[in-house]
Amino acid sequence: MTPWPAWLRLGLLLPVLGLNAFVLRRLLVQFAPFPGLFLTAALIAFLLDLPCRWLSHRGLTRGWAIATVVLMTLGLLVWAAVALVPLLIEQLSQLISASPSLLMAAEQWIDRGQLWAVDHGLPADFADISSDLVSQFSRFATQLSQRLLGLLGATVGTTINVVIVLVLAVFLLLGADSIVDGLARWLPDRWRSLVKTTLERTFRGYFAGQVVLALILSGGQLLVFTTLKIPYGVLFAVLIGFTTLVPYASAVSIVSVSAVLAVQDPRTGLELLAAAIVVGQIVDQVIQPRLMGSIVGLQPAWLLIALPIGARVGALYGVGDLLGLLLAVPVASCIKTLADAAKAGDLKLPESPPAPGAP
């Protein structure tokens, strides 16, 4: 039998994948937001399974380990809702109230820059930049206020979704092994072991490492910002810490919050920038290599490509841009691992069908 050429097999495969992707999108969008809630619950179950296994290895039964972890998680959520969330809301309200003065300070800096450029004989016309800054900031403030009001008005719906996610996560945690084994049976034997190992290593390792790093970074910056008496320190520490969940997003948030403070007080902005960079470097150079190692295995260029693709795919399939961003890196890492294994011959791919008319 003469096998079909590789280019022909690939050419036939791509339209089939495109058609399946289109049908899957139409199906998932009809059930939104439940696909997003299910994926969120699965990620939470992934994270909670790690301490459950640790407690099981210390002698606790699986049921008692799950009960202990779930109760501790609920206790931490209640503590955050009582102690941390009101403080975050208060500082966010203060920041929104101070936005007009921050905007005026930014315009003054733009005017000073224009005068400096004129004095030195440089072509400068920052009027468009100033007006664009005003319009963009006003639009952002309006959208932020509307979203805050929407969140306050949708408290019941949000609470229901949170309860659904937590309950589903607990059930996924209880049946984790049987669910994984059941799904793995749908895979060919030659793929089963590698897919299970890759998914477990990448997803568990990546998300567990990122969440721990986010908590450590938030705690460290909260301590430093409080010591330096940085305005809105709790809000900025939590924001910078949890943007660590998305690669390179923490750098953008550090520059953004430093710029916000610098327009009103350059010294404070520089203090925040220096403190955030020092704490971030300590976490990146000391803690992250020991905690995560080389779990992802992707070059920075591929990370930058995977992030917008993940956000777009998440929006198209009704799971949300944020969840798409969070899933982009581990999914891309899994695809790379499986593709490398197939290329290296570690997996035997299905034989191609005989060409039409072949004897």
Buried (B, 14 or more C-beta within 10 A) or exposed (E): EEEBEEEEBEEEEEEEEEEEEEEEBEEBEEEEBBBBBBBBBBBBBBBBBBBBBEBBEEEBEBEEBBBBBBEEBEEEEEEEEEEEEEEBEEBBEEBEEBBEEBBEBBBEBBEEBBEEBEEEEEEBEBEEBBEEBBEEBEEEBEEBEEEBEEEEEEEEEEEEBEEBBBEBBBEBBBEBEEBBEEEBEEEEEBBBEBBBEBBEBBBBBBBBBBBBBBEBBBBBBBBBBEEEEBBBBBBBBBBBBBBBBBBEBBBEBBEEBBBBBBBBEEEBBEBBBEBBEEBBEBBBEEBBEEBBEEBBEBEEEBBEBBBEEBBEBBBEBBBBBBBBBBBBBBBBBBEBBBEEBBEEEEBEEEEBEEEEEEE
